[in-house]
Amino acid sequence: MDVLEFFFIALGVFGSGFGLLSIFTSLGRGPAKFSLTEPVTFSDENFLTALEGLSRATFEHGGLPTTLNNGDEFFPRLLADIAAAKRTIHIAVFILRPEEPIGQEILTALMRKSREGVQVRLLLDSSGSNSVTKKTRRELEQAGIKVFMFRPFKFGIITQYDKRNHCRAFIIDGKVGYTGGIAIGQEWTGHAQDVDHWRDVMFRVTGKQARAIQRAFNTSWTNTCGEVLIGDGVYPVTPQDSTESKWLSLISSPAFETNILRNVYWLSCMAARKGIYLRNSYFVPDKHMRQAFTQKAREGVEVVLMLPNTNDDEKMTYYAGRFYYDQLLSAGVKIYEFQPTMLHAKSFLADDRWSIIGSANMDVRSQELNDENILCILSETFGREQHKCFDADLAKCKEITLDVWRKRPLHSRFLEWVCVLMGHQL
């Protein structure tokens, strides 16, 4: 081997290693540590102003979302709102499977309304909704529905293909909106009665909160197809909302490069004084969130994480998240795994008064790679309701204790170590 051959081989090895480190690790990304210049609590106006600064959003007054548990509560309500639509129906969702009964039912309802003259727009993620065929799209378009696929695999966006639209945004006439964790697939039907039917939650909102979900839809829609949505059917005049809550809406996108979700969750943890209750389906927390959870637990705040067990449909994410159990448990964080079926719900509650709901998971993919939409709600009434919902699920969980955890088999430890190496893409 001459010197030139050796040089090119070494260059190739170095380039491959550099690329892998860049894609699959967080080296060089963001600050080494987060800190506060002074303490905050949820009753402190400084918390609200700090959050507005981090999120580039503004708090508003409004009503309280209606909690819909599982498909048995969500799909009938959604179909009733679709049937009552007068002007517009807008849906952005990660997964829609038209070959399954619930997919067929939703699409049939949408085609019926489109033929009645309602403007129907459907934005589907090209990865999550990859079973939507050209034939299906043609049938929808012939019924008058505008259908676009978010980031299909094509030249020009190859480097962006791993950045997906994970939003849940269902809006009817600009007046009624839904967000949460449910998508349009058969596993979200029913009431989590077995392993084939997942545990999940959606939230129905009206007024300005529905308008906020409309904005989340419009951002992705316009950036996908170029159509700018205007008019009363999109942004109707809304009556003055009640003052039952203070709330803000956040749209997180990798295009922003500001890591809004991570900043909001971290500050929310720092403001907690009594309890933090996280229920999430895909848990691979970055170093800042791990620091927040462990710090608050050591300060005496009750930190409870409710996560999936082996029913998790993403095994790499499942094992990658478990890599951090020892660190969290050692600090006093309580970890519970939901037993009956896959836990797909996504909620954050602090001090029974600060709630975060929407599409986001507690992983790097949601924070840095996906488009997500969430609502942050400051309300003791809503917070207490969410704690009751959390406790009902907690009764179906198994607690993971540190002593038992450290006795897990070697093959599990190996899988955790291997999978966490991919954590930046999970």
Phi and psi in degrees as a GROMACS rama.xvg file:
@    title "Ramachandran Plot"
@    xaxis  label "Phi"
@    yaxis  label "Psi"
@TYPE xy
-83.4209  176.025  ASP-2
-63.2545  -39.7326  VAL-3
-65.2532  -42.8667  LEU-4
-61.7056  -45.35  GLU-5
-59.5092  -40.4338  PHE-6
-61.2979  -45.7784  PHE-7
-69.7255  -35.6094  PHE-8
-64.6823  -45.7996  ILE-9
-62.0804  -40.6835  ALA-10
-63.4073  -40.5289  LEU-11
-64.4312  -43.9052  GLY-12
-62.7991  -44.4504  VAL-13
-63.0563  -44.388  PHE-14
-63.8722  -41.0307  GLY-15
-64.336  -43.7986  SER-16
-64.4218  -40.7106  GLY-17
-63.1417  -42.1093  PHE-18
-64.5852  -42.1466  GLY-19
-64.707  -41.8493  LEU-20
-62.9786  -38.3099  LEU-21
-67.8075  -39.358  SER-22
-80.2929  -41.7881  ILE-23
-106.244  4.76156  PHE-24
-131.583  169.853  THR-25
-103.325  16.3258  SER-26
-57.1553  127.997  LEU-27
82.4531  -1.09049  GLY-28
-97.1233  125.208  ARG-29
70.9679  177.405  GLY-30
-70.6172  155.619  PRO-31
-69.7675  -31.1764  ALA-32
-154.978  149.327  LYS-33
-104.916  149.442  PHE-34
-152.7  163.165  SER-35
-108.69  143.073  LEU-36
-75.8432  -24.0471  THR-37
-159.214  155.998  GLU-38
-64.2827  153.948  PRO-39
-135.584  155.723  VAL-40
-135.016  169.647  THR-41
-70.9663  -19.4137  PHE-42
-87.9705  -0.858128  SER-43
-95.3196  126.597  ASP-44
-59.3517  -26.1327  GLU-45
-63.0326  -30.0281  ASN-46
-63.1535  -45.2439  PHE-47
-65.0313  -44.6681  LEU-48
-68.5354  -36.5285  THR-49
-64.6837  -41.0326  ALA-50
-67.3437  -38.8123  LEU-51
-60.8166  -39.3986  GLU-52
-67.0004  -39.0902  GLY-53
-71.0959  -35.2561  LEU-54
-98.745  -12.7674  SER-55
59.6071  31.3688  ARG-56
-124.87  167.334  ALA-57
-123.483  135.509  THR-58
-67.566  142.433  PHE-59
-130.542  163.931  GLU-60
-92.9895  145.422  HIS-61
-167.648  -175.287  GLY-62
-85.0898  -165.262  GLY-63
-112.201  137.039  LEU-64
-63.747  152.937  PRO-65
-94.8239  125.654  THR-66
-83.8376  128.882  THR-67
-120.831  110.858  LEU-68
-88.063  119.425  ASN-69
65.4432  175.555  ASN-70
-65.5242  -31.8416  GLY-71
-60.4649  -29.032  ASP-72
-94.7296  -32.5843  GLU-73
-80.2114  -53.2306  PHE-74
-63.9085  -42.914  PHE-75
-60.8631  -38.2271  PRO-76
-67.0733  -42.6188  ARG-77
-63.1729  -45.2785  LEU-78
-63.6595  -35.1167  LEU-79
-65.9464  -40.7731  ALA-80
-68.3888  -37.701  ASP-81
-62.0575  -44.4447  ILE-82
-62.5559  -29.4889  ALA-83
-89.5536  -2.94273  ALA-84
-61.7687  141.324  ALA-85
-111.114  -33.0822  LYS-86
-128.399  -49.286  ARG-87
-140.621  148.219  THR-88
-134.933  121.698  ILE-89
-125.131  128.044  HIS-90
-134.042  124.669  ILE-91
-119.948  123.916  ALA-92
-149.335  146.95  VAL-93
-71.4222  -46.3919  PHE-94
-119.845  127.842  ILE-95
-139.895  122.932  LEU-96
-113.759  101.458  ARG-97
-69.2755  -17.0767  PRO-98
-80.9657  -10.3463  GLU-99
-96.3876  154.802  GLU-100
-53.5839  -43.845  PRO-101
-68.9522  -34.766  ILE-102
-64.558  -43.0033  GLY-103
-62.4446  -40.9458  GLN-104
-65.5522  -43.848  GLU-105
-65.1741  -46.0795  ILE-106
-66.7062  -36.8183  LEU-107
-61.8788  -42.233  THR-108
-64.5624  -38.8517  ALA-109
-68.5573  -41.5132  LEU-110
-64.7866  -37.7824  MET-111
-61.0446  -45.2845  ARG-112
-69.1791  -35.6441  LYS-113
-63.2093  -40.7433  SER-114
-67.9574  -21.8177  ARG-115
-81.2712  -7.10654  GLU-116
108.591  -0.0511594  GLY-117
-76.9022  136.053  VAL-118
-77.7069  118.767  GLN-119
-116.152  125.801  VAL-120
-124.495  134.185  ARG-121
-130.577  118.898  LEU-122
-115.414  114.885  LEU-123
-117.669  140.139  LEU-124
-71.7231  130.36  ASP-125
-69.6515  -20.4974  SER-126
-86.7237  -52.6464  SER-127
-66.6868  -31.7043  GLY-128
-108.534  41.6252  SER-129
-72.4468  -6.34765  ASN-130
-87.4626  -1.44969  SER-131
-76.9483  110.355  VAL-132
-86.5322  168.326  THR-133
-61.8099  -34.7013  LYS-134
-62.8341  -43.9459  LYS-135
-62.6142  -45.6004  THR-136
-60.6475  -39.813  ARG-137
-64.0968  -41.3744  ARG-138
-62.8923  -42.3978  GLU-139
-65.6425  -43.4784  LEU-140
-67.1918  -35.2258  GLU-141
-65.6412  -25.911  GLN-142
-83.316  -2.18925  ALA-143
99.7473  2.91056  GLY-144
-83.786  135.967  ILE-145
-88.3457  121.476  LYS-146
-124.311  128.438  VAL-147
-133.568  145.133  PHE-148
-100.847  130.521  MET-149
-78.4739  122.088  PHE-150
48.923  63.5815  ARG-151
-66.2704  156.577  PRO-152
-73.4749  108.114  PHE-153
-156.216  162.197  LYS-154
-60.8913  138.854  PHE-155
108.319  -26.9285  GLY-156
-129.191  19.5072  ILE-157
-57.3116  -41.3511  ILE-158
-71.9829  -12.2786  THR-159
-103.619  1.12522  GLN-160
-62.5657  -31.2077  TYR-161
-76.3784  -6.34782  ASP-162
-93.524  108.005  LYS-163
-107.318  162.896  ARG-164
-95.7727  103.404  ASN-165
-100.709  8.40483  HIS-166
-62.9109  152.378  CYS-167
-119.224  106.309  ARG-168
-138.421  106.376  ALA-169
-116.948  120.172  PHE-170
-134.443  133  ILE-171
-119.201  120.349  ILE-172
57.2837  17.3893  ASP-173
69.9324  5.24993  GLY-174
-111.144  -26.3349  LYS-175
-126.16  133.676  VAL-176
-136.334  157.926  GLY-177
-133.586  142.846  TYR-178
-148.707  165.881  THR-179
149.258  -144.946  GLY-180
-108.255  -13.4965  GLY-181
-75.9938  138.125  ILE-182
-117.932  -173.633  ALA-183
-102.649  83.2966  ILE-184
-149.241  159.185  GLY-185
-64.8652  -27.599  GLN-186
-66.6253  -17.4902  GLU-187
-92.6353  -0.888127  TRP-188
-81.3172  172.265  THR-189
78.3271  -155.206  GLY-190
-136.982  41.8888  HIS-191
58.1407  38.6542  ALA-192
-80.7761  -15.5178  GLN-193
-158.951  -179.256  ASP-194
-67.7753  -15.8924  VAL-195
-86.9722  -5.03089  ASP-196
-128.217  115.991  HIS-197
-81.1637  158.102  TRP-198
-89.7588  121.78  ARG-199
-153.729  171.248  ASP-200
-140.845  140.272  VAL-201
-124.363  162.311  MET-202
-130.983  130.027  PHE-203
-101.028  130.236  ARG-204
-129.917  162.526  VAL-205
-135.496  178.149  THR-206
63.242  -138.024  GLY-207
-68.1872  -25.6183  LYS-208
-68.9201  -35.4946  GLN-209
-66.5523  -37.699  ALA-210
-62.3936  -35.922  ARG-211
-64.8544  -39.6121  ALA-212
-69.2013  -33.8515  ILE-213
-60.3555  -40.7657  GLN-214
-62.7711  -38.6509  ARG-215
-61.8146  -42.6613  ALA-216
-62.4341  -48.2582  PHE-217
-60.5358  -37.3504  ASN-218
-59.9506  -49.5992  THR-219
-69.93  -37.9863  SER-220
-63.017  -50.6473  TRP-221
-63.4501  -40.749  THR-222
-70.7405  -17.7192  ASN-223
-89.494  -47.8466  THR-224
-117.183  -10.2076  CYS-225
89.4182  -3.46069  GLY-226
-85.3312  124.293  GLU-227
-95.002  122.071  VAL-228
-89.2569  126.615  LEU-229
-138.716  152.353  ILE-230
118.768  171.711  GLY-231
-67.3366  -25.5183  ASP-232
-73.329  -14.8588  GLY-233
-103.078  -50.2121  VAL-234
-123.266  77.2782  TYR-235
-69.7332  159.57  PRO-236
-65.8431  127.006  VAL-237
-110.156  140.225  THR-238
-65.851  162.145  PRO-239
-59.7411  123.26  GLN-240
-70.9343  157.151  ASP-241
-70.4361  175.093  SER-242
-110.455  32.2312  THR-243
-67.5805  -22.702  GLU-244
-150.697  159.032  SER-245
-104.297  140.185  LYS-246
-153.373  158.9  TRP-247
-142.967  154.697  LEU-248
-109.674  137.131  SER-249
-124.819  135.755  LEU-250
-116.577  118.54  ILE-251
-108.515  133.259  SER-252
-143.739  142.92  SER-253
-61.9675  -19.423  PRO-254
-67.2321  -24.0539  ALA-255
-74.8271  -29.0006  PHE-256
55.2264  31.1727  GLU-257
-119.705  -4.23524  THR-258
53.1627  50.4577  ASN-259
-57.1182  -45.8279  ILE-260
-60.6084  -48.3843  LEU-261
-58.1403  -44.3681  ARG-262
-63.0789  -41.7444  ASN-263
-67.3476  -45.7984  VAL-264
-64.8146  -40.4977  TYR-265
-63.6051  -48.614  TRP-266
-62.9411  -36.3249  LEU-267
-62.7428  -39.3998  SER-268
-64.7366  -43.2199  CYS-269
-64.5537  -27.2324  MET-270
-82.7537  -13.0687  ALA-271
-70.6436  140.858  ALA-272
-123.863  -18.7399  ARG-273
-118.44  -53.513  LYS-274
-157.195  146.737  GLY-275
-124.051  126.036  ILE-276
-128.853  105.155  TYR-277
-107.241  130.238  LEU-278
-124.22  114.978  ARG-279
-151.124  150.452  ASN-280
-89.9798  -36.0594  SER-281
-126.531  104.584  TYR-282
-115.937  100.859  PHE-283
-136.608  78.4226  VAL-284
-70.4076  141.79  PRO-285
-76.9247  176.932  ASP-286
-62.4145  -31.8206  LYS-287
-70.0104  -41.1548  HIS-288
-71.1487  -36.8634  MET-289
-61.1873  -41.3882  ARG-290
-63.323  -40.3571  GLN-291
-64.7467  -47.23  ALA-292
-62.0513  -45.4776  PHE-293
-70.6866  -38.1497  THR-294
-62.8059  -46.553  GLN-295
-66.8273  -37.3292  LYS-296
-63.1254  -40.8882  ALA-297
-68.3321  -24.4679  ARG-298
-80.4351  -4.39441  GLU-299
99.7663  1.91202  GLY-300
-75.9518  135.629  VAL-301
-74.0366  116.23  GLU-302
-114.127  115.09  VAL-303
-122.195  123.056  VAL-304
-110.451  123.216  LEU-305
-108.424  118.967  MET-306
-132.394  166.073  LEU-307
-69.5208  160.235  PRO-308
-103.196  -148.029  ASN-309
-66.118  -8.91981  THR-310
-71.2257  -7.51535  ASN-311
-52.2  130.588  ASP-312
-81.512  -11.9487  ASP-313
-114.207  90.437  GLU-314
-64.972  -35.0735  LYS-315
-64.719  -41.8178  MET-316
-65.3855  -40.6429  THR-317
-57.3068  -50.4766  TYR-318
-73.0568  -35.2361  TYR-319
-62.6725  -41.4277  ALA-320
-65.9686  -37.6275  GLY-321
-67.6001  -18.2121  ARG-322
-57.2837  -29.6721  PHE-323
-95.0124  0.46352  TYR-324
-57.7971  -43.3021  TYR-325
-60.5053  -46.6074  ASP-326
-59.2274  -44.6052  GLN-327
-70.3251  -47.1925  LEU-328
-62.9407  -37.72  LEU-329
-63.8073  -27.3776  SER-330
-86.6035  -5.92782  ALA-331
102.653  4.45443  GLY-332
-68.9047  138.154  VAL-333
-97.327  130.784  LYS-334
-121.666  129.066  ILE-335
-125.232  141.499  TYR-336
-113.301  128.099  GLU-337
-71.1089  130.96  PHE-338
-96.5488  -40.8433  GLN-339
-64.7201  -37.9848  PRO-340
-160.475  -173.907  THR-341
-66.2914  125.644  MET-342
-88.4697  113.96  LEU-343
-115.752  1.59567  HIS-344
-68.8713  153.014  ALA-345
-135.679  103.851  LYS-346
-148.043  150.235  SER-347
-132.995  131.734  PHE-348
-135.928  133.237  LEU-349
-131.515  131.066  ALA-350
55.0003  24.966  ASP-351
56.1342  25.8353  ASP-352
-143.77  -12.7056  ARG-353
-121.014  113.043  TRP-354
-117.857  140.823  SER-355
-123.62  122.109  ILE-356
-129.755  158.036  ILE-357
142.845  -147.159  GLY-358
-98.0341  -8.31142  SER-359
-81.0491  140.062  ALA-360
-96.5656  166.91  ASN-361
-94.3735  66.7846  MET-362
-147.356  169.536  ASP-363
-66.8584  -33.1557  VAL-364
-60.2632  -45.6289  ARG-365
-67.142  -37.9494  SER-366
-74.3177  -33.3609  GLN-367
-123.88  -19.6969  GLU-368
-117.161  -25.3951  LEU-369
-102.639  154.27  ASN-370
-79.4781  128.972  ASP-371
-135.521  156.909  GLU-372
-134.555  134.195  ASN-373
-136.794  159.208  ILE-374
-118.3  133.754  LEU-375
-108.953  126.657  CYS-376
-129.351  123.627  ILE-377
-100.88  101.718  LEU-378
-162.306  124.398  SER-379
-69.4344  -36.0786  GLU-380
-61.6697  -50.1446  THR-381
-67.3795  -37.7355  PHE-382
-62.2862  -43.8964  GLY-383
-63.9736  -37.8442  ARG-384
-63.439  -41.959  GLU-385
-68.0947  -32.7918  GLN-386
-67.3675  -37.8811  HIS-387
-62.6486  -41.1345  LYS-388
-63.8552  -41.2153  CYS-389
-63.5561  -45.4211  PHE-390
-64.3364  -35.6841  ASP-391
-62.7191  -39.1938  ALA-392
-74.1893  -32.9847  ASP-393
-61.9767  -31.632  LEU-394
-65.6149  -15.0121  ALA-395
-105.731  18.0674  LYS-396
-110.858  162.64  CYS-397
-114.097  127.682  LYS-398
-77.0601  139.723  GLU-399
-99.6055  113.631  ILE-400
-98.1024  155.619  THR-401
-63.3425  -41.8024  LEU-402
-61.1846  -46.5704  ASP-403
-68.1388  -39.2359  VAL-404
-59.8091  -41.5551  TRP-405
-73.2215  -5.51552  ARG-406
-101.243  9.2425  LYS-407
-65.8295  155.383  ARG-408
-67.4789  159.979  PRO-409
-63.7833  -35.7416  LEU-410
-65.2995  -31.4425  HIS-411
-67.544  -41.9297  SER-412
-61.3519  -40.3189  ARG-413
-65.0917  -44.4831  PHE-414
-62.3588  -39.71  LEU-415
-61.3166  -44.8309  GLU-416
-65.24  -43.0482  TRP-417
-65.8655  -46.4145  VAL-418
-69.4863  -33.5605  CYS-419
-68.2514  -20.6942  VAL-420
-63.3151  -24.593  LEU-421
-97.1338  9.11858  MET-422
-57.9709  -28.5785  GLY-423
-72.7989  -14.0836  HIS-424
-108.698  1.83713  GLN-425
